[in-house]
Amino acid sequence: MPMMRDRFPDLLDNYGWMLRAGDRVACVDVARAAPHLEAAEARGWRITDVLLTHHHPDHVEGVGELVRETGATVWGAAADRSRLPRLDHALEPGGTVELGDASARVWDVSGHTVGHVAYVFDGIAFTGDSLMNGGCGRLFEGSPEQMHASLAQFADLPEDTLIASGHEYTATNLHFALTLEPGNAALISRLKEARTALVRGAPTVPTPLETERRTNPFLRCHLPGLKAATGTEGRPDTETFAAARRGRDAF
């Protein structure tokens, strides 16, 4: 059976993600157990696994209840084991998660937190609060250099890879991006589409990596226009990234 996936609201602006491959059904991050249990029941699925991207409460607080209800196996970063719910499988960067006939590579995407991981399947990457749709996560623990290096890994993925992040922040992210690239036609169009979707009550995620490359400023720090907009002409890309992130923090 091909991998199936689904998305549903969890908390105010969080998304729960669920994917099925063969007889395995995995949730990616669990803010609350109830939305995941209800989504699984509605689809006739039985949750078998939980994949955790990082330790923040809005991504892990419902794990204990979900495990009690389902007996699910919990996967997460070995480096963050002390801050995550009890792990059945502690993962190292470069490792893999096997779910039925689907396999995910485990990437260290530290920046938002240290020890944050992404799960990269063929065709879709569950990125938590690292690479986000139209932006990237705030740097609570890591450095701009760490986050810039984390996001640089996505350069080698196919353009049609879907980026499935954990929050509905796209419109705000794109609004900020437009302050840096007001003449970017792709960005103008994407922001209009995102706002229209939200008015309809529709989600703006996931999005293809190609779209992120054309509109997400944190993947565009090598471009002269971004350097000019951030006052970092002639400076390394990491400094452009840091300046853009400071601007987003203050936006």
Protein Blocks (a to p, Z undefined) as FASTA:
>chain_A
ZZddddddehjkbccddddehjbccdehjfbfklmmmmmmmnopacfbdcdfblcfklmm
mmmmmmmmnopacdddfklmmmmccdfbdcdehiacdehjbccddddfehjbghiacddd
ehiacekjmccehiacddfkbcfklmmmmmmmmmmpcfklccddfbdfklmmmmmmmmmm
mmlmklmmmmmmmmmmmmnopafbdcdfklmmmmmmklmmmpmklmmmnopghiafklmm
mmmmmmmmmZZ
